[in-house]
Amino acid sequence: MTIKIEKNGRVIIATLNRPKALNALNSEVMHELALHLKKFDSDDDIGCFVIKGSERVFAAGADIKEMGNKSFSDMTREDFFSGWSDFTALKTPKIASVSGYAYGGGCELAMMCDIILAGESATFSQPEIKLGVIPGIGGTQRLSHLVGKSKAMEMILTGRIINAFEAEKMGLVSRVYSDTDLFKETLSTAHTIASYGKAAVIAAKECVDRSMEMSLAEGILFERRVFHSLFATQDQKEGMQAFIEKRSPIFSNQ
Ligand code: CAA
């Protein structure tokens, strides 16, 4: 198993587990991660996923040893990396909890998650240019959306390593914690998300995700329609009634 899966209340923690290869992301990791998380994606008792590595490394990239000898024809026929779309298609919010190296595919895996929380030791880089290639799991696209063209270009064209604080400042990372607090704070964020009604959480995630794809006018219309649709849920009635009655809501995912 290249992934360890644990359940913590309404949260699933997936830990990358290829320590000798610094959690390099080979095809097995790609398939196992999506396969295991998919089992929980429609489970009403699960409200958030956490993806983490070890203290030393989140993931040092796609597995260079797996792909190094492949030909253009191999890469095309296998549609190499296309399997990552099973991971990005998960509806449940995913938090990347990053300690140590998040390089190449590791940085891209973090960006495939919905929130990136980092420990002070975290470093990020898209070093593929040094290997004679370019990012291939969404790095050129997601990084540009997240940090803007100039900063994305600089990282991708130079392969420069940035630290957690710079990553936070440029908007790649949501928050930085001390390494000792990172997991506790990640779990706390995950439990907060998992405590809300799942339909509203999925709807909010879908709207933010769509904002990356749509024009502003289409996105605002999409958001408004999704907002309207939540008035068909019991959780909307409960959430608003609880506010009026000055009590905590009890969401039923209905
Ligand atoms: N793929 C395969 N194996 C890797 C790897 C990777 N991305 N990164 C590290 N490893 C392996 C090393 O080969 C080494 O294995 P051996 O013990 O069998 O020699 C082991 O992990 C430990 O690595 P190092 O000895 O290099 O450890 P270090 O502490 O000296 O350096 C590091 C750490 C700076 C992260 C360095 O390992 C490194 O630079 N790794 C490669 C980073 C990289 O280029 N990532 C991009 C990959 S391409 C990609 O991701 C394309 C894409 O868009 C998806």
Residues whose N, C-alpha, C, O or C-beta is under 5 A from the ligand:
A	BS01	CAA	K20 A21 L22 A24 A60 G61 A62 D63 I64 K65 Y101 Y103 G104 G105 P127 E128 I134 P135 G136 I137
